[in-house]
Amino acid sequence: MEFKELIEARRSIRSYKPDTTVSKEQIEEIIAAAQEAPTWKNSQTGRYYVLLDPEKKADVISSCLPDFNQKNCVNAPALIITTFVKTRSGFERDGNPTNELGDEWGAYDLGLQNAYFILKAKDMGLDTLIMGIRDADALREKLEIPENEEVVAVISLGYRDGDAPRPKRKETEAITKIF
C-alpha cells in the first residue's frame, strides 16, 4: 500500500469483528516497526503490555476502561497498553531535564512509536483505536507496570466490523504559518 493511501485508510475503529484472533507474531512485527520511530538521544523508552488472553483482556476492559471504551473494544482480539520510562527522554545523564518539557519528551517519543504502531497494523490489514481515557492506576496494578513507567494509552487491535467514515481534516493553510 502506498503511504498516502495507508494514512488515509487508517481509522479509529470502535467495532471489531467477533471471533477473530491476532497472533503473537503479528504483534511482534508491529512492535518491531514501532521501534523504528525516532526517540530522544535514541533512548527507546517505549514499553508494550500485550493482552491476548481472553479472560485477562476481559478483566482489564471491565475494570480499567470507562463504559464507552469498554463497548468500543469488546471484540478486539488484542489490547496493547503503551508506557514510557520516566526521566530518560528529555533528561541529561545527571537526571536534570534538558529543557522545560522534561518528561513530555517521553510522551512525544511514545506518540511517534504509537503512530508507527497503528500504521504498521493498518499495513498488515488490522485496525486500531487509541484510548487515552483509562484508569492508569488499575492498569499498573493488574499488569504489574513499574512505577518508573508512565501509563499513556490503551490500543485495541483487530479487524474492523464495518466501515468508518473519514473525518474531515482542517485545511493545511489553517494550521500552518510559513515564514
C-alpha positions in Angstrom: 0.0 0.0 0.0 1.3 3.5 -0.9 2.0 5.7 2.2 -0.7 8.3 1.2 -3.2 5.5 0.8 -2.2 4.0 4.1 -2.6 7.1 6.2 -5.9 7.9 4.5 -7.2 4.4 5.1 -6.4 4.2 8.8 -9.3 5.0 11.1 -10.1 4.8 14.8 -12.2 1.7 14.9 -14.9 1.3 17.5 -16.4 -2.0 16.4 -14.4 -5.2 15.8 -15.4 -8.5 14.1 -16.1 -11.1 16.8 -14.3 -14.5 16.9 -11.1 -13.3 15.3 -7.5 -13.6 16.5 -4.3 -11.7 16.2 -1.1 -13.7 16.6 1.8 -13.1 18.9 4.0 -13.0 15.7 1.8 -10.3 14.2 2.0 -8.1 17.3 5.8 -8.6 17.5 6.1 -7.5 13.8 4.0 -4.4 14.6 6.0 -3.5 17.7 9.3 -4.0 15.8 8.1 -1.4 13.3 7.1 0.9 16.2 10.7 0.6 17.5 11.9 2.2 14.3 10.4 5.5 15.4 13.0 8.2 16.4 13.5 8.8 20.1 15.3 11.4 22.2 19.0 10.5 22.0 18.0 7.0 20.9 16.6 6.4 24.4 13.9 4.0 23.3 11.8 4.3 26.4 8.5 2.9 24.9 7.1 -0.2 26.5 4.3 -2.5 25.5 2.0 -4.7 27.6 0.1 -7.0 25.3 -3.2 -8.8 26.3 -4.1 -11.7 24.1 -5.6 -14.0 26.8 -9.4 -13.5 26.6 -10.0 -13.7 30.3 -7.2 -11.3 31.2 -8.3 -9.0 28.4 -11.9 -9.0 29.6 -10.9 -8.3 33.2 -8.8 -5.3 32.1 -11.5 -4.0 29.8 -14.2 -4.2 32.6 -12.0 -2.8 35.4 -9.7 -0.3 33.7 -11.8 1.3 30.9 -14.9 3.6 31.1 -18.1 2.2 29.7 -17.9 3.8 26.3 -14.3 2.4 25.7 -15.4 -1.0 27.0 -18.0 -1.0 24.2 -15.5 0.2 21.7 -13.1 -2.6 22.1 -15.2 -5.5 23.4 -14.5 -7.8 20.3 -10.9 -6.7 19.7 -8.7 -9.8 19.9 -5.8 -7.8 21.4 -5.2 -4.9 23.7 -1.9 -3.2 24.0 -1.0 -0.8 26.9 1.8 1.6 26.0 4.0 3.2 28.5 7.3 5.1 28.6 10.2 5.0 31.1 10.1 8.3 33.1 13.0 10.7 33.4 15.0 9.4 30.5 13.8 11.1 27.3 14.3 14.8 27.7 16.8 14.4 30.6 20.5 14.6 31.0 22.6 11.8 32.5 22.7 13.7 35.8 18.8 13.4 36.0 18.1 17.1 35.2 15.6 17.9 32.4 17.3 19.3 29.3 14.6 21.9 28.8 11.2 22.9 30.2 9.4 19.9 28.7 11.1 17.2 30.8 9.0 14.0 30.7 6.8 15.4 27.9 9.6 14.2 25.6 8.9 10.7 26.7 5.2 11.1 25.8 6.3 12.7 22.5 8.5 9.7 21.7 5.8 7.2 22.6 3.4 9.1 20.5 5.7 8.7 17.5 6.0 5.0 18.3 2.3 4.6 18.6 1.8 6.3 15.2 4.2 3.8 13.7 2.4 1.0 15.5 -1.1 1.9 14.2 0.3 2.5 10.6 2.1 -0.8 10.6 -1.1 -2.5 11.9 -3.1 -1.0 9.1 -0.4 -2.0 6.6 -1.0 -5.6 7.8 -4.8 -5.4 7.4 -5.5 -4.7 11.1 -7.3 -1.8 12.7 -6.8 0.1 15.9 -8.3 2.5 18.4 -6.0 4.6 20.7 -7.8 5.1 24.1 -6.4 7.7 26.4 -9.3 7.6 28.9 -8.3 4.7 31.1 -7.6 4.0 34.8 -3.8 4.2 34.8 -3.5 3.0 38.5 -5.7 0.0 37.9 -3.7 -0.9 34.7 -0.4 -0.5 36.7 -1.7 -2.9 39.4 -3.2 -5.5 37.1 -0.3 -5.7 34.7 2.5 -5.1 37.3 3.7 -2.0 35.5 6.7 -0.5 37.3 6.4 2.9 39.0 9.1 4.3 36.8 6.9 3.9 33.7 4.1 6.4 32.7 1.0 4.7 31.5 -0.2 6.5 28.4 -2.6 4.7 26.2 -4.6 1.5 25.5 -4.7 0.4 21.9 -7.3 -2.0 20.7 -6.2 -4.2 17.8 -8.2 -6.3 15.4 -10.3 -6.5 12.3 -12.9 -3.8 11.8 -16.6 -4.7 11.7 -18.0 -2.3 9.1 -16.8 0.9 7.5 -15.7 4.0 9.4 -16.1 7.4 7.7 -13.0 9.5 7.1 -13.3 12.6 9.4 -12.9 16.0 7.8 -9.4 17.5 8.2 -8.7 21.2 8.6 -7.2 22.9 5.6 -3.4 22.9 5.7 -3.3 26.7 5.4 -5.5 26.9 8.6 -2.8 25.2 10.7 0.4 26.4 9.0 2.4 29.6 9.2 5.3 29.7 6.8 7.9 32.5 7.1 
